[in-house]
Amino acid sequence: MDRWSKTTIFYSCFLFLIIAFARLLRVSANAEGDALNALKTNLADPNSVLQM
């Protein structure tokens, strides 16, 4: 029983770390996207060269 509980705790912590790391990556990707969007909206493009 002791071996089973240690293994269960290990896998639970491992799964928690994977989920937490995935959320951190998603947050940093959104920050980079927000920064690029802010840059794009602040650029002056009088000749409409920078189109999506």
DSSP file (Angstrom, degrees, kcal/mol; ACC not computed):
  #  RESIDUE AA STRUCTURE BP1 BP2  ACC     N-H-->O    O-->H-N    N-H-->O    O-->H-N    TCO  KAPPA ALPHA  PHI   PSI    X-CA   Y-CA   Z-CA
    1    1 A M     >        0   0    0      0, 0.0     4,-2.0     0, 0.0     5,-0.2   0.000 360.0 360.0 360.0 -37.8    0.0    0.0    0.0
    2    2 A D  H  >  +     0   0    0      1,-0.2     4,-1.8     2,-0.2     5,-0.2   0.898 360.0  50.4 -64.5 -40.4    2.8    2.4    0.8
    3    3 A R  H  > S+     0   0    0      1,-0.2     4,-2.0     2,-0.2    -1,-0.2   0.901 109.3  52.0 -64.2 -41.2    4.4    1.9   -2.6
    4    4 A W  H  > S+     0   0    0      1,-0.2     4,-2.2     2,-0.2    -1,-0.2   0.890 108.9  49.3 -64.1 -40.8    1.1    2.6   -4.4
    5    5 A S  H  X S+     0   0    0     -4,-2.0     4,-2.3     2,-0.2    -1,-0.2   0.868 109.8  50.9 -70.9 -35.4    0.5    5.8   -2.5
    6    6 A K  H  X S+     0   0    0     -4,-1.8     4,-2.3     2,-0.2    -1,-0.2   0.906 112.2  47.4 -66.3 -41.0    4.0    7.1   -3.3
    7    7 A T  H  X S+     0   0    0     -4,-2.0     4,-2.5     2,-0.2     5,-0.2   0.910 111.9  50.0 -66.0 -42.0    3.5    6.3   -7.0
    8    8 A T  H  X S+     0   0    0     -4,-2.2     4,-2.2     1,-0.2    -2,-0.2   0.914 111.6  47.9 -63.3 -43.2    0.1    8.0   -7.0
    9    9 A I  H  X S+     0   0    0     -4,-2.3     4,-2.4     2,-0.2    -1,-0.2   0.907 111.2  51.7 -64.0 -41.5    1.5   11.1   -5.4
   10   10 A F  H  X S+     0   0    0     -4,-2.3     4,-2.4     1,-0.2    -2,-0.2   0.940 112.6  43.9 -60.8 -49.0    4.4   11.3   -7.8
   11   11 A Y  H  X S+     0   0    0     -4,-2.5     4,-2.3     1,-0.2    -1,-0.2   0.849 112.2  53.4 -68.0 -33.1    2.1   11.0  -10.9
   12   12 A S  H  X S+     0   0    0     -4,-2.2     4,-2.2    -5,-0.2    -1,-0.2   0.926 111.6  45.0 -65.7 -44.2   -0.3   13.5   -9.4
   13   13 A C  H  X S+     0   0    0     -4,-2.4     4,-2.4     2,-0.2    -2,-0.2   0.896 112.6  52.1 -65.2 -40.1    2.5   16.1   -8.9
   14   14 A F  H  X S+     0   0    0     -4,-2.4     4,-2.0     2,-0.2    -2,-0.2   0.915 110.7  47.3 -62.4 -44.1    3.9   15.4  -12.4
   15   15 A L  H  X S+     0   0    0     -4,-2.3     4,-2.2     1,-0.2    -1,-0.2   0.898 111.0  52.0 -65.0 -40.9    0.5   15.9  -14.0
   16   16 A F  H  X S+     0   0    0     -4,-2.2     4,-2.6     1,-0.2    -2,-0.2   0.910 109.2  50.0 -61.1 -43.4    0.0   19.1  -12.0
   17   17 A L  H  X S+     0   0    0     -4,-2.4     4,-2.5     2,-0.2    -1,-0.2   0.884 109.6  51.0 -64.7 -38.8    3.4   20.5  -13.1
   18   18 A I  H  X S+     0   0    0     -4,-2.0     4,-2.2     2,-0.2    -1,-0.2   0.929 112.6  45.8 -64.3 -44.3    2.6   19.7  -16.8
   19   19 A I  H  X S+     0   0    0     -4,-2.2     4,-2.0     2,-0.2    -2,-0.2   0.916 113.6  49.1 -65.3 -42.7   -0.7   21.6  -16.5
   20   20 A A  H  X S+     0   0    0     -4,-2.6     4,-2.0     1,-0.2    -2,-0.2   0.909 112.0  48.8 -63.8 -41.9    0.9   24.5  -14.7
   21   21 A F  H  X S+     0   0    0     -4,-2.5     4,-2.1     1,-0.2    -1,-0.2   0.886 109.1  52.9 -65.8 -38.8    3.7   24.8  -17.3
   22   22 A A  H  X S+     0   0    0     -4,-2.2     4,-1.9     1,-0.2    -1,-0.2   0.889 108.9  49.9 -64.2 -38.7    1.2   24.6  -20.2
   23   23 A R  H  X S+     0   0    0     -4,-2.0     4,-2.1     2,-0.2    -1,-0.2   0.890 108.7  52.5 -66.6 -38.8   -0.8   27.5  -18.6
   24   24 A L  H  X S+     0   0    0     -4,-2.0     4,-2.2     1,-0.2    -2,-0.2   0.897 109.0  49.7 -64.0 -39.7    2.4   29.5  -18.2
   25   25 A L  H  X S+     0   0    0     -4,-2.1     4,-2.1     1,-0.2    -1,-0.2   0.900 109.7  51.3 -65.3 -39.6    3.3   29.0  -21.9
   26   26 A R  H  X S+     0   0    0     -4,-1.9     4,-1.8     1,-0.2    -2,-0.2   0.887 109.7  50.0 -64.8 -38.8   -0.2   30.1  -22.9
   27   27 A V  H  X S+     0   0    0     -4,-2.1     4,-1.9     2,-0.2    -2,-0.2   0.906 111.0  48.0 -66.8 -42.6    0.1   33.3  -20.9
   28   28 A S  H  X S+     0   0    0     -4,-2.2     4,-2.0     1,-0.2    -1,-0.2   0.864 109.6  53.4 -68.9 -33.7    3.4   34.2  -22.3
   29   29 A A  H  X S+     0   0    0     -4,-2.1     4,-2.2     1,-0.2    -1,-0.2   0.895 108.7  49.6 -66.6 -38.4    2.2   33.6  -25.9
   30   30 A N  H  X S+     0   0    0     -4,-1.8     4,-2.6     2,-0.2    -2,-0.2   0.871 108.6  53.0 -67.1 -36.6   -0.8   35.9  -25.2
   31   31 A A  H  X S+     0   0    0     -4,-1.9     4,-2.1     2,-0.2    -2,-0.2   0.908 110.5  47.0 -65.1 -41.5    1.6   38.6  -23.9
   32   32 A E  H  X S+     0   0    0     -4,-2.0     4,-2.3     2,-0.2    -2,-0.2   0.901 112.6  49.8 -66.7 -39.9    3.7   38.4  -27.0
   33   33 A G  H  X S+     0   0    0     -4,-2.2     4,-2.4     1,-0.2    -2,-0.2   0.896 110.1  50.5 -64.7 -40.2    0.6   38.5  -29.2
   34   34 A D  H  X S+     0   0    0     -4,-2.6     4,-2.3     2,-0.2    -1,-0.2   0.895 110.0  50.4 -64.1 -39.7   -0.7   41.6  -27.3
   35   35 A A  H  X S+     0   0    0     -4,-2.1     4,-2.1     2,-0.2    -2,-0.2   0.907 111.8  47.2 -65.6 -41.5    2.6   43.3  -27.8
   36   36 A L  H  X S+     0   0    0     -4,-2.3     4,-2.5     2,-0.2    -2,-0.2   0.891 111.9  50.5 -67.0 -38.4    2.6   42.6  -31.5
   37   37 A N  H  X S+     0   0    0     -4,-2.4     4,-2.3     2,-0.2    -2,-0.2   0.902 109.8  50.1 -65.6 -40.6   -0.9   43.8  -31.9
   38   38 A A  H  X S+     0   0    0     -4,-2.3     4,-1.3     2,-0.2    -2,-0.2   0.900 111.5  48.9 -64.2 -40.4   -0.2   47.0  -30.0
   39   39 A L  H  X S+     0   0    0     -4,-2.1     4,-0.8     1,-0.2     3,-0.2   0.924 111.1  50.0 -63.6 -44.2    2.8   47.6  -32.3
   40   40 A K  H >< S+     0   0    0     -4,-2.5     3,-0.6     1,-0.2    -2,-0.2   0.899 111.1  48.1 -62.8 -41.2    0.7   47.0  -35.4
   41   41 A T  H 3< S+     0   0    0     -4,-2.3    -1,-0.2     1,-0.2    -2,-0.2   0.758 111.3  51.2 -73.8 -22.1   -2.0   49.3  -34.4
   42   42 A N  H 3< S+     0   0    0     -4,-1.3    -1,-0.2    -3,-0.2     2,-0.2   0.534  86.3 103.4 -91.8  -6.5    0.4   52.1  -33.5
   43   43 A L  S << S-     0   0    0     -4,-0.8     2,-0.6    -3,-0.6    -3,-0.0  -0.542  70.5-131.7 -76.2 140.1    2.3   52.0  -36.8
   44   44 A A        +     0   0    0     -2,-0.2    -2,-0.1     1,-0.0    -1,-0.0  -0.827  28.4 174.9 -91.4 125.1    1.5   54.8  -39.3
   45   45 A D    >   +     0   0    0     -2,-0.6     3,-1.1     1,-0.1    -2,-0.0  -0.698   8.3 166.9-131.6  79.0    0.8   53.3  -42.8
   46   46 A P  T 3  S+     0   0    0      0, 0.0    -1,-0.1     0, 0.0    -2,-0.0   0.790  80.5  44.4 -67.9 -26.8   -0.2   56.1  -45.1
   47   47 A N  T 3  S-     0   0    0      0, 0.0    -2,-0.0     0, 0.0     0, 0.0   0.330 107.7-119.9 -98.9   6.9    0.2   54.0  -48.3
   48   48 A S    <   +     0   0    0     -3,-1.1     3,-0.2     2,-0.1    -3,-0.0   0.873  67.4 139.3  55.0  42.9   -1.5   50.9  -46.9
   49   49 A V        +     0   0    0      1,-0.2     2,-1.4     2,-0.0    -1,-0.1   0.839  57.9  64.8 -80.6 -35.7    1.6   48.8  -47.5
   50   50 A L  S    S+     0   0    0    -10,-0.0     2,-0.3     2,-0.0    -1,-0.2  -0.637  71.9 153.9 -93.1  81.1    1.2   46.9  -44.2
   51   51 A Q              0   0    0     -2,-1.4    -2,-0.0    -3,-0.2    -3,-0.0  -0.789 360.0 360.0-108.0 152.8   -2.0   45.0  -44.7
   52   52 A M              0   0    0     -2,-0.3    -1,-0.1     0, 0.0    -2,-0.0   0.445 360.0 360.0 -84.0 360.0   -3.1   41.7  -43.1
